[in-house]
Amino acid sequence: MGRAVVALTTAQDAIEKNGELLWVCDLAREYGFTDMDGRYIPRFDPKAPVQAFPC
């Protein structure tokens, strides 16, 4: 979540997101940052098949 905060505080268009409910995964795609291990994390979908956790 820290990377999302940095992306929003340095974005020119951040004021347009004021008052919105934001998903970190959507911000990652929009602003080009990844999780600590370099992956883009998808939105949580309770109906999605379970995937093995990478070690």
PDBQT receptor file of N, H, CA, C and O in Angstrom, charges set to zero:
ATOM      1  N   MET A   1       0.817  -1.188   0.000  1.00  0.00    +0.000 N 
ATOM      2  CA  MET A   1       0.000   0.000   0.000  1.00  0.00    +0.000 C 
ATOM      3  C   MET A   1       0.860   1.250   0.000  1.00  0.00    +0.000 C 
ATOM      4  O   MET A   1       0.425   2.298  -0.478  1.00  0.00    +0.000 OA
ATOM      5  N   GLY A   2       2.067   1.158   0.525  1.00  0.00    +0.000 N 
ATOM      6  H   GLY A   2       2.420   0.307   0.913  1.00  0.00    +0.000 HD
ATOM      7  CA  GLY A   2       2.960   2.314   0.540  1.00  0.00    +0.000 C 
ATOM      8  C   GLY A   2       3.288   2.817  -0.855  1.00  0.00    +0.000 C 
ATOM      9  O   GLY A   2       3.401   4.023  -1.072  1.00  0.00    +0.000 OA
ATOM     10  N   ARG A   3       3.443   1.896  -1.805  1.00  0.00    +0.000 N 
ATOM     11  H   ARG A   3       3.352   0.916  -1.628  1.00  0.00    +0.000 HD
ATOM     12  CA  ARG A   3       3.743   2.289  -3.178  1.00  0.00    +0.000 C 
ATOM     13  C   ARG A   3       2.552   3.019  -3.796  1.00  0.00    +0.000 C 
ATOM     14  O   ARG A   3       2.741   3.925  -4.607  1.00  0.00    +0.000 OA
ATOM     15  N   ALA A   4       1.350   2.645  -3.430  1.00  0.00    +0.000 N 
ATOM     16  H   ALA A   4       1.196   1.909  -2.771  1.00  0.00    +0.000 HD
ATOM     17  CA  ALA A   4       0.157   3.341  -3.922  1.00  0.00    +0.000 C 
ATOM     18  C   ALA A   4       0.119   4.764  -3.388  1.00  0.00    +0.000 C 
ATOM     19  O   ALA A   4      -0.230   5.691  -4.120  1.00  0.00    +0.000 OA
ATOM     20  N   VAL A   5       0.468   4.944  -2.139  1.00  0.00    +0.000 N 
ATOM     21  H   VAL A   5       0.751   4.192  -1.545  1.00  0.00    +0.000 HD
ATOM     22  CA  VAL A   5       0.473   6.277  -1.537  1.00  0.00    +0.000 C 
ATOM     23  C   VAL A   5       1.489   7.163  -2.243  1.00  0.00    +0.000 C 
ATOM     24  O   VAL A   5       1.195   8.315  -2.562  1.00  0.00    +0.000 OA
ATOM     25  N   VAL A   6       2.672   6.635  -2.486  1.00  0.00    +0.000 N 
ATOM     26  H   VAL A   6       2.911   5.699  -2.227  1.00  0.00    +0.000 HD
ATOM     27  CA  VAL A   6       3.699   7.412  -3.201  1.00  0.00    +0.000 C 
ATOM     28  C   VAL A   6       3.217   7.771  -4.593  1.00  0.00    +0.000 C 
ATOM     29  O   VAL A   6       3.385   8.910  -5.028  1.00  0.00    +0.000 OA
ATOM     30  N   ALA A   7       2.617   6.816  -5.303  1.00  0.00    +0.000 N 
ATOM     31  H   ALA A   7       2.481   5.891  -4.949  1.00  0.00    +0.000 HD
ATOM     32  CA  ALA A   7       2.126   7.082  -6.654  1.00  0.00    +0.000 C 
ATOM     33  C   ALA A   7       1.075   8.183  -6.652  1.00  0.00    +0.000 C 
ATOM     34  O   ALA A   7       1.097   9.062  -7.513  1.00  0.00    +0.000 OA
ATOM     35  N   LEU A   8       0.162   8.142  -5.700  1.00  0.00    +0.000 N 
ATOM     36  H   LEU A   8       0.144   7.427  -5.001  1.00  0.00    +0.000 HD
ATOM     37  CA  LEU A   8      -0.885   9.161  -5.657  1.00  0.00    +0.000 C 
ATOM     38  C   LEU A   8      -0.356  10.534  -5.246  1.00  0.00    +0.000 C 
ATOM     39  O   LEU A   8      -0.817  11.554  -5.758  1.00  0.00    +0.000 OA
ATOM     40  N   THR A   9       0.599  10.565  -4.335  1.00  0.00    +0.000 N 
ATOM     41  H   THR A   9       0.973   9.736  -3.919  1.00  0.00    +0.000 HD
ATOM     42  CA  THR A   9       1.100  11.867  -3.890  1.00  0.00    +0.000 C 
ATOM     43  C   THR A   9       1.957  12.547  -4.947  1.00  0.00    +0.000 C 
ATOM     44  O   THR A   9       2.151  13.762  -4.898  1.00  0.00    +0.000 OA
ATOM     45  N   THR A  10       2.473  11.779  -5.901  1.00  0.00    +0.000 N 
ATOM     46  H   THR A  10       2.316  10.793  -5.940  1.00  0.00    +0.000 HD
ATOM     47  CA  THR A  10       3.295  12.378  -6.954  1.00  0.00    +0.000 C 
ATOM     48  C   THR A  10       2.553  12.500  -8.282  1.00  0.00    +0.000 C 
ATOM     49  O   THR A  10       3.116  13.014  -9.249  1.00  0.00    +0.000 OA
ATOM     50  N   ALA A  11       1.319  12.045  -8.352  1.00  0.00    +0.000 N 
ATOM     51  H   ALA A  11       0.862  11.628  -7.566  1.00  0.00    +0.000 HD
ATOM     52  CA  ALA A  11       0.550  12.073  -9.596  1.00  0.00    +0.000 C 
ATOM     53  C   ALA A  11      -0.070  13.451  -9.827  1.00  0.00    +0.000 C 
ATOM     54  O   ALA A  11      -0.576  14.090  -8.904  1.00  0.00    +0.000 OA
ATOM     55  N   GLN A  12      -0.017  13.882 -11.070  1.00  0.00    +0.000 N 
ATOM     56  H   GLN A  12       0.394  13.363 -11.820  1.00  0.00    +0.000 HD
ATOM     57  CA  GLN A  12      -0.625  15.163 -11.440  1.00  0.00    +0.000 C 
ATOM     58  C   GLN A  12      -2.155  15.111 -11.379  1.00  0.00    +0.000 C 
ATOM     59  O   GLN A  12      -2.799  16.128 -11.121  1.00  0.00    +0.000 OA
ATOM     60  N   ASP A  13      -2.732  13.941 -11.613  1.00  0.00    +0.000 N 
ATOM     61  H   ASP A  13      -2.209  13.115 -11.823  1.00  0.00    +0.000 HD
ATOM     62  CA  ASP A  13      -4.188  13.804 -11.675  1.00  0.00    +0.000 C 
ATOM     63  C   ASP A  13      -4.806  13.275 -10.379  1.00  0.00    +0.000 C 
ATOM     64  O   ASP A  13      -5.967  12.866 -10.374  1.00  0.00    +0.000 OA
ATOM     65  N   ALA A  14      -4.055  13.279  -9.299  1.00  0.00    +0.000 N 
ATOM     66  H   ALA A  14      -3.112  13.612  -9.303  1.00  0.00    +0.000 HD
ATOM     67  CA  ALA A  14      -4.542  12.693  -8.044  1.00  0.00    +0.000 C 
ATOM     68  C   ALA A  14      -5.802  13.378  -7.532  1.00  0.00    +0.000 C 
ATOM     69  O   ALA A  14      -6.646  12.721  -6.923  1.00  0.00    +0.000 OA
ATOM     70  N   ILE A  15      -5.950  14.665  -7.758  1.00  0.00    +0.000 N 
ATOM     71  H   ILE A  15      -5.264  15.199  -8.253  1.00  0.00    +0.000 HD
ATOM     72  CA  ILE A  15      -7.127  15.400  -7.263  1.00  0.00    +0.000 C 
ATOM     73  C   ILE A  15      -8.416  14.839  -7.879  1.00  0.00    +0.000 C 
ATOM     74  O   ILE A  15      -9.485  14.935  -7.276  1.00  0.00    +0.000 OA
ATOM     75  N   GLU A  16      -8.316  14.256  -9.074  1.00  0.00    +0.000 N 
ATOM     76  H   GLU A  16      -7.448  14.178  -9.564  1.00  0.00    +0.000 HD
ATOM     77  CA  GLU A  16      -9.495  13.688  -9.731  1.00  0.00    +0.000 C 
ATOM     78  C   GLU A  16     -10.001  12.434  -9.020  1.00  0.00    +0.000 C 
ATOM     79  O   GLU A  16     -11.142  12.021  -9.230  1.00  0.00    +0.000 OA
ATOM     80  N   LYS A  17      -9.170  11.832  -8.190  1.00  0.00    +0.000 N 
ATOM     81  H   LYS A  17      -8.244  12.168  -8.019  1.00  0.00    +0.000 HD
ATOM     82  CA  LYS A  17      -9.552  10.619  -7.475  1.00  0.00    +0.000 C 
ATOM     83  C   LYS A  17     -10.113  10.911  -6.084  1.00  0.00    +0.000 C 
ATOM     84  O   LYS A  17     -10.465   9.990  -5.346  1.00  0.00    +0.000 OA
ATOM     85  N   ASN A  18     -10.193  12.163  -5.737  1.00  0.00    +0.000 N 
ATOM     86  H   ASN A  18      -9.907  12.911  -6.336  1.00  0.00    +0.000 HD
ATOM     87  CA  ASN A  18     -10.688  12.583  -4.436  1.00  0.00    +0.000 C 
ATOM     88  C   ASN A  18     -12.107  12.052  -4.207  1.00  0.00    +0.000 C 
ATOM     89  O   ASN A  18     -12.995  12.248  -5.037  1.00  0.00    +0.000 OA
ATOM     90  N   GLY A  19     -12.304  11.385  -3.082  1.00  0.00    +0.000 N 
ATOM     91  H   GLY A  19     -11.583  11.226  -2.408  1.00  0.00    +0.000 HD
ATOM     92  CA  GLY A  19     -13.622  10.879  -2.719  1.00  0.00    +0.000 C 
ATOM     93  C   GLY A  19     -13.959   9.521  -3.305  1.00  0.00    +0.000 C 
ATOM     94  O   GLY A  19     -15.059   9.015  -3.082  1.00  0.00    +0.000 OA
ATOM     95  N   GLU A  20     -13.045   8.919  -4.047  1.00  0.00    +0.000 N 
ATOM     96  H   GLU A  20     -12.151   9.330  -4.229  1.00  0.00    +0.000 HD
ATOM     97  CA  GLU A  20     -13.302   7.615  -4.655  1.00  0.00    +0.000 C 
ATOM     98  C   GLU A  20     -12.794   6.483  -3.773  1.00  0.00    +0.000 C 
ATOM     99  O   GLU A  20     -11.865   6.659  -2.983  1.00  0.00    +0.000 OA
ATOM    100  N   LEU A  21     -13.412   5.329  -3.919  1.00  0.00    +0.000 N 
ATOM    101  H   LEU A  21     -14.166   5.186  -4.560  1.00  0.00    +0.000 HD
ATOM    102  CA  LEU A  21     -12.908   4.106  -3.314  1.00  0.00    +0.000 C 
ATOM    103  C   LEU A  21     -11.945   3.503  -4.324  1.00  0.00    +0.000 C 
ATOM    104  O   LEU A  21     -12.347   3.156  -5.434  1.00  0.00    +0.000 OA
ATOM    105  N   LEU A  22     -10.673   3.377  -3.948  1.00  0.00    +0.000 N 
ATOM    106  H   LEU A  22     -10.347   3.659  -3.046  1.00  0.00    +0.000 HD
ATOM    107  CA  LEU A  22      -9.646   2.935  -4.886  1.00  0.00    +0.000 C 
ATOM    108  C   LEU A  22      -9.094   1.576  -4.497  1.00  0.00    +0.000 C 
ATOM    109  O   LEU A  22      -8.888   1.294  -3.317  1.00  0.00    +0.000 OA
ATOM    110  N   TRP A  23      -8.858   0.741  -5.489  1.00  0.00    +0.000 N 
ATOM    111  H   TRP A  23      -9.025   0.970  -6.448  1.00  0.00    +0.000 HD
ATOM    112  CA  TRP A  23      -8.226  -0.560  -5.295  1.00  0.00    +0.000 C 
ATOM    113  C   TRP A  23      -6.752  -0.396  -5.612  1.00  0.00    +0.000 C 
ATOM    114  O   TRP A  23      -6.396   0.183  -6.638  1.00  0.00    +0.000 OA
ATOM    115  N   VAL A  24      -5.902  -0.897  -4.745  1.00  0.00    +0.000 N 
ATOM    116  H   VAL A  24      -6.192  -1.368  -3.911  1.00  0.00    +0.000 HD
ATOM    117  CA  VAL A  24      -4.463  -0.796  -4.962  1.00  0.00    +0.000 C 
ATOM    118  C   VAL A  24      -4.071  -1.491  -6.262  1.00  0.00    +0.000 C 
ATOM    119  O   VAL A  24      -3.194  -1.005  -6.977  1.00  0.00    +0.000 OA
ATOM    120  N   CYS A  25      -4.701  -2.616  -6.582  1.00  0.00    +0.000 N 
ATOM    121  H   CYS A  25      -5.413  -3.011  -6.001  1.00  0.00    +0.000 HD
ATOM    122  CA  CYS A  25      -4.353  -3.329  -7.818  1.00  0.00    +0.000 C 
ATOM    123  C   CYS A  25      -4.645  -2.474  -9.050  1.00  0.00    +0.000 C 
ATOM    124  O   CYS A  25      -3.894  -2.529 -10.025  1.00  0.00    +0.000 OA
ATOM    125  N   ASP A  26      -5.714  -1.693  -9.025  1.00  0.00    +0.000 N 
ATOM    126  H   ASP A  26      -6.324  -1.649  -8.233  1.00  0.00    +0.000 HD
ATOM    127  CA  ASP A  26      -6.022  -0.799 -10.144  1.00  0.00    +0.000 C 
ATOM    128  C   ASP A  26      -5.009   0.343 -10.234  1.00  0.00    +0.000 C 
ATOM    129  O   ASP A  26      -4.591   0.727 -11.326  1.00  0.00    +0.000 OA
ATOM    130  N   LEU A  27      -4.620   0.876  -9.085  1.00  0.00    +0.000 N 
ATOM    131  H   LEU A  27      -4.959   0.563  -8.198  1.00  0.00    +0.000 HD
ATOM    132  CA  LEU A  27      -3.611   1.932  -9.073  1.00  0.00    +0.000 C 
ATOM    133  C   LEU A  27      -2.273   1.416  -9.584  1.00  0.00    +0.000 C 
ATOM    134  O   LEU A  27      -1.550   2.135 -10.274  1.00  0.00    +0.000 OA
ATOM    135  N   ALA A  28      -1.942   0.172  -9.246  1.00  0.00    +0.000 N 
ATOM    136  H   ALA A  28      -2.530  -0.411  -8.685  1.00  0.00    +0.000 HD
ATOM    137  CA  ALA A  28      -0.684  -0.418  -9.708  1.00  0.00    +0.000 C 
ATOM    138  C   ALA A  28      -0.641  -0.467 -11.227  1.00  0.00    +0.000 C 
ATOM    139  O   ALA A  28       0.374  -0.119 -11.830  1.00  0.00    +0.000 OA
ATOM    140  N   ARG A  29      -1.712  -0.888 -11.837  1.00  0.00    +0.000 N 
ATOM    141  H   ARG A  29      -2.537  -1.170 -11.347  1.00  0.00    +0.000 HD
ATOM    142  CA  ARG A  29      -1.763  -0.924 -13.309  1.00  0.00    +0.000 C 
ATOM    143  C   ARG A  29      -1.692   0.489 -13.896  1.00  0.00    +0.000 C 
ATOM    144  O   ARG A  29      -0.974   0.730 -14.866  1.00  0.00    +0.000 OA
ATOM    145  N   GLU A  30      -2.431   1.404 -13.307  1.00  0.00    +0.000 N 
ATOM    146  H   GLU A  30      -3.015   1.208 -12.518  1.00  0.00    +0.000 HD
ATOM    147  CA  GLU A  30      -2.486   2.768 -13.841  1.00  0.00    +0.000 C 
ATOM    148  C   GLU A  30      -1.150   3.501 -13.704  1.00  0.00    +0.000 C 
ATOM    149  O   GLU A  30      -0.729   4.211 -14.618  1.00  0.00    +0.000 OA
ATOM    150  N   TYR A  31      -0.489   3.325 -12.559  1.00  0.00    +0.000 N 
ATOM    151  H   TYR A  31      -0.831   2.748 -11.817  1.00  0.00    +0.000 HD
ATOM    152  CA  TYR A  31       0.738   4.083 -12.288  1.00  0.00    +0.000 C 
ATOM    153  C   TYR A  31       2.014   3.260 -12.464  1.00  0.00    +0.000 C 
ATOM    154  O   TYR A  31       3.114   3.791 -12.310  1.00  0.00    +0.000 OA
ATOM    155  N   GLY A  32       1.883   1.969 -12.784  1.00  0.00    +0.000 N 
ATOM    156  H   GLY A  32       0.990   1.537 -12.909  1.00  0.00    +0.000 HD
ATOM    157  CA  GLY A  32       3.038   1.165 -13.134  1.00  0.00    +0.000 C 
ATOM    158  C   GLY A  32       3.921   0.704 -11.994  1.00  0.00    +0.000 C 
ATOM    159  O   GLY A  32       5.127   0.550 -12.185  1.00  0.00    +0.000 OA
ATOM    160  N   PHE A  33       3.363   0.477 -10.815  1.00  0.00    +0.000 N 
ATOM    161  H   PHE A  33       2.383   0.602 -10.659  1.00  0.00    +0.000 HD
ATOM    162  CA  PHE A  33       4.164  -0.091  -9.736  1.00  0.00    +0.000 C 
ATOM    163  C   PHE A  33       3.702  -1.517  -9.455  1.00  0.00    +0.000 C 
ATOM    164  O   PHE A  33       2.585  -1.900  -9.801  1.00  0.00    +0.000 OA
ATOM    165  N   THR A  34       4.576  -2.295  -8.824  1.00  0.00    +0.000 N 
ATOM    166  H   THR A  34       5.483  -1.984  -8.543  1.00  0.00    +0.000 HD
ATOM    167  CA  THR A  34       4.298  -3.702  -8.568  1.00  0.00    +0.000 C 
ATOM    168  C   THR A  34       4.393  -3.999  -7.079  1.00  0.00    +0.000 C 
ATOM    169  O   THR A  34       4.762  -3.141  -6.278  1.00  0.00    +0.000 OA
ATOM    170  N   ASP A  35       4.051  -5.236  -6.728  1.00  0.00    +0.000 N 
ATOM    171  H   ASP A  35       3.752  -5.934  -7.379  1.00  0.00    +0.000 HD
ATOM    172  CA  ASP A  35       4.229  -5.721  -5.372  1.00  0.00    +0.000 C 
ATOM    173  C   ASP A  35       5.733  -5.859  -5.116  1.00  0.00    +0.000 C 
ATOM    174  O   ASP A  35       6.531  -5.716  -6.043  1.00  0.00    +0.000 OA
ATOM    175  N   MET A  36       6.114  -6.128  -3.904  1.00  0.00    +0.000 N 
ATOM    176  H   MET A  36       5.466  -6.244  -3.151  1.00  0.00    +0.000 HD
ATOM    177  CA  MET A  36       7.535  -6.206  -3.552  1.00  0.00    +0.000 C 
ATOM    178  C   MET A  36       8.286  -7.257  -4.364  1.00  0.00    +0.000 C 
ATOM    179  O   MET A  36       9.486  -7.116  -4.597  1.00  0.00    +0.000 OA
ATOM    180  N   ASP A  37       7.589  -8.312  -4.797  1.00  0.00    +0.000 N 
ATOM    181  H   ASP A  37       6.614  -8.426  -4.607  1.00  0.00    +0.000 HD
ATOM    182  CA  ASP A  37       8.259  -9.363  -5.560  1.00  0.00    +0.000 C 
ATOM    183  C   ASP A  37       8.125  -9.168  -7.070  1.00  0.00    +0.000 C 
ATOM    184  O   ASP A  37       8.459 -10.070  -7.839  1.00  0.00    +0.000 OA
ATOM    185  N   GLY A  38       7.648  -8.018  -7.498  1.00  0.00    +0.000 N 
ATOM    186  H   GLY A  38       7.377  -7.285  -6.873  1.00  0.00    +0.000 HD
ATOM    187  CA  GLY A  38       7.573  -7.701  -8.917  1.00  0.00    +0.000 C 
ATOM    188  C   GLY A  38       6.289  -8.086  -9.615  1.00  0.00    +0.000 C 
ATOM    189  O   GLY A  38       6.160  -7.874 -10.821  1.00  0.00    +0.000 OA
ATOM    190  N   ARG A  39       5.323  -8.653  -8.884  1.00  0.00    +0.000 N 
ATOM    191  H   ARG A  39       5.427  -8.826  -7.904  1.00  0.00    +0.000 HD
ATOM    192  CA  ARG A  39       4.063  -9.085  -9.501  1.00  0.00    +0.000 C 
ATOM    193  C   ARG A  39       3.024  -7.971  -9.440  1.00  0.00    +0.000 C 
ATOM    194  O   ARG A  39       3.051  -7.109  -8.562  1.00  0.00    +0.000 OA
ATOM    195  N   TYR A  40       2.101  -8.022 -10.410  1.00  0.00    +0.000 N 
ATOM    196  H   TYR A  40       2.079  -8.723 -11.123  1.00  0.00    +0.000 HD
ATOM    197  CA  TYR A  40       0.874  -7.229 -10.319  1.00  0.00    +0.000 C 
ATOM    198  C   TYR A  40      -0.150  -8.118  -9.629  1.00  0.00    +0.000 C 
ATOM    199  O   TYR A  40      -0.419  -9.225 -10.096  1.00  0.00    +0.000 OA
ATOM    200  N   ILE A  41      -0.708  -7.665  -8.559  1.00  0.00    +0.000 N 
ATOM    201  H   ILE A  41      -0.490  -6.766  -8.180  1.00  0.00    +0.000 HD
ATOM    202  CA  ILE A  41      -1.683  -8.443  -7.808  1.00  0.00    +0.000 C 
ATOM    203  C   ILE A  41      -3.082  -8.134  -8.360  1.00  0.00    +0.000 C 
ATOM    204  O   ILE A  41      -3.471  -6.968  -8.425  1.00  0.00    +0.000 OA
ATOM    205  N   PRO A  42      -3.845  -9.167  -8.761  1.00  0.00    +0.000 N 
ATOM    206  CA  PRO A  42      -5.196  -8.929  -9.283  1.00  0.00    +0.000 C 
ATOM    207  C   PRO A  42      -6.184  -8.618  -8.161  1.00  0.00    +0.000 C 
ATOM    208  O   PRO A  42      -5.905  -8.834  -6.981  1.00  0.00    +0.000 OA
ATOM    209  N   ARG A  43      -7.328  -8.112  -8.559  1.00  0.00    +0.000 N 
ATOM    210  H   ARG A  43      -7.554  -7.936  -9.517  1.00  0.00    +0.000 HD
ATOM    211  CA  ARG A  43      -8.397  -7.894  -7.582  1.00  0.00    +0.000 C 
ATOM    212  C   ARG A  43      -8.817  -9.232  -6.990  1.00  0.00    +0.000 C 
ATOM    213  O   ARG A  43      -8.785 -10.261  -7.664  1.00  0.00    +0.000 OA
ATOM    214  N   PHE A  44      -9.203  -9.204  -5.742  1.00  0.00    +0.000 N 
ATOM    215  H   PHE A  44      -9.229  -8.368  -5.194  1.00  0.00    +0.000 HD
ATOM    216  CA  PHE A  44      -9.681 -10.418  -5.088  1.00  0.00    +0.000 C 
ATOM    217  C   PHE A  44     -11.008 -10.831  -5.696  1.00  0.00    +0.000 C 
ATOM    218  O   PHE A  44     -11.936 -10.029  -5.794  1.00  0.00    +0.000 OA
ATOM    219  N   ASP A  45     -11.087 -12.073  -6.097  1.00  0.00    +0.000 N 
ATOM    220  H   ASP A  45     -10.333 -12.725  -6.018  1.00  0.00    +0.000 HD
ATOM    221  CA  ASP A  45     -12.323 -12.634  -6.637  1.00  0.00    +0.000 C 
ATOM    222  C   ASP A  45     -12.613 -13.930  -5.889  1.00  0.00    +0.000 C 
ATOM    223  O   ASP A  45     -11.924 -14.929  -6.093  1.00  0.00    +0.000 OA
ATOM    224  N   PRO A  46     -13.620 -13.923  -5.030  1.00  0.00    +0.000 N 
ATOM    225  CA  PRO A  46     -13.892 -15.129  -4.231  1.00  0.00    +0.000 C 
ATOM    226  C   PRO A  46     -14.273 -16.337  -5.084  1.00  0.00    +0.000 C 
ATOM    227  O   PRO A  46     -14.208 -17.468  -4.602  1.00  0.00    +0.000 OA
ATOM    228  N   LYS A  47     -14.670 -16.121  -6.344  1.00  0.00    +0.000 N 
ATOM    229  H   LYS A  47     -14.723 -15.202  -6.735  1.00  0.00    +0.000 HD
ATOM    230  CA  LYS A  47     -15.060 -17.239  -7.201  1.00  0.00    +0.000 C 
ATOM    231  C   LYS A  47     -13.890 -17.767  -8.043  1.00  0.00    +0.000 C 
ATOM    232  O   LYS A  47     -14.032 -18.767  -8.747  1.00  0.00    +0.000 OA
ATOM    233  N   ALA A  48     -12.751 -17.101  -7.971  1.00  0.00    +0.000 N 
ATOM    234  H   ALA A  48     -12.636 -16.289  -7.399  1.00  0.00    +0.000 HD
ATOM    235  CA  ALA A  48     -11.598 -17.521  -8.766  1.00  0.00    +0.000 C 
ATOM    236  C   ALA A  48     -11.004 -18.803  -8.206  1.00  0.00    +0.000 C 
ATOM    237  O   ALA A  48     -11.098 -19.061  -7.006  1.00  0.00    +0.000 OA
ATOM    238  N   PRO A  49     -10.390 -19.610  -9.072  1.00  0.00    +0.000 N 
ATOM    239  CA  PRO A  49      -9.750 -20.835  -8.577  1.00  0.00    +0.000 C 
ATOM    240  C   PRO A  49      -8.570 -20.485  -7.675  1.00  0.00    +0.000 C 
ATOM    241  O   PRO A  49      -7.905 -19.464  -7.855  1.00  0.00    +0.000 OA
ATOM    242  N   VAL A  50      -8.333 -21.357  -6.706  1.00  0.00    +0.000 N 
ATOM    243  H   VAL A  50      -8.874 -22.185  -6.560  1.00  0.00    +0.000 HD
ATOM    244  CA  VAL A  50      -7.224 -21.148  -5.767  1.00  0.00    +0.000 C 
ATOM    245  C   VAL A  50      -5.912 -21.393  -6.500  1.00  0.00    +0.000 C 
ATOM    246  O   VAL A  50      -5.769 -22.369  -7.237  1.00  0.00    +0.000 OA
ATOM    247  N   GLN A  51      -4.948 -20.482  -6.285  1.00  0.00    +0.000 N 
ATOM    248  H   GLN A  51      -5.065 -19.689  -5.687  1.00  0.00    +0.000 HD
ATOM    249  CA  GLN A  51      -3.633 -20.626  -6.913  1.00  0.00    +0.000 C 
ATOM    250  C   GLN A  51      -2.603 -20.904  -5.831  1.00  0.00    +0.000 C 
ATOM    251  O   GLN A  51      -2.747 -20.459  -4.692  1.00  0.00    +0.000 OA
ATOM    252  N   ALA A  52      -1.580 -21.629  -6.190  1.00  0.00    +0.000 N 
ATOM    253  H   ALA A  52      -1.463 -21.991  -7.115  1.00  0.00    +0.000 HD
ATOM    254  CA  ALA A  52      -0.500 -21.923  -5.241  1.00  0.00    +0.000 C 
ATOM    255  C   ALA A  52       0.247 -20.631  -4.938  1.00  0.00    +0.000 C 
ATOM    256  O   ALA A  52       0.454 -19.799  -5.821  1.00  0.00    +0.000 OA
ATOM    257  N   PHE A  53       0.643 -20.474  -3.696  1.00  0.00    +0.000 N 
ATOM    258  H   PHE A  53       0.474 -21.150  -2.979  1.00  0.00    +0.000 HD
ATOM    259  CA  PHE A  53       1.411 -19.314  -3.296  1.00  0.00    +0.000 C 
ATOM    260  C   PHE A  53       2.863 -19.504  -3.699  1.00  0.00    +0.000 C 
ATOM    261  O   PHE A  53       3.466 -20.516  -3.342  1.00  0.00    +0.000 OA
ATOM    262  N   PRO A  54       3.453 -18.545  -4.446  1.00  0.00    +0.000 N 
ATOM    263  CA  PRO A  54       4.854 -18.713  -4.860  1.00  0.00    +0.000 C 
ATOM    264  C   PRO A  54       5.796 -18.585  -3.663  1.00  0.00    +0.000 C 
ATOM    265  O   PRO A  54       5.629 -17.701  -2.823  1.00  0.00    +0.000 OA
ATOM    266  N   CYS A  55       6.760 -19.451  -3.598  1.00  0.00    +0.000 N 
ATOM    267  H   CYS A  55       6.896 -20.169  -4.281  1.00  0.00    +0.000 HD
ATOM    268  CA  CYS A  55       7.714 -19.425  -2.491  1.00  0.00    +0.000 C 
ATOM    269  C   CYS A  55       8.975 -18.690  -2.860  1.00  0.00    +0.000 C 
ATOM    270  O   CYS A  55       9.885 -18.575  -2.039  1.00  0.00    +0.000 OA
TER     271      CYS A  55
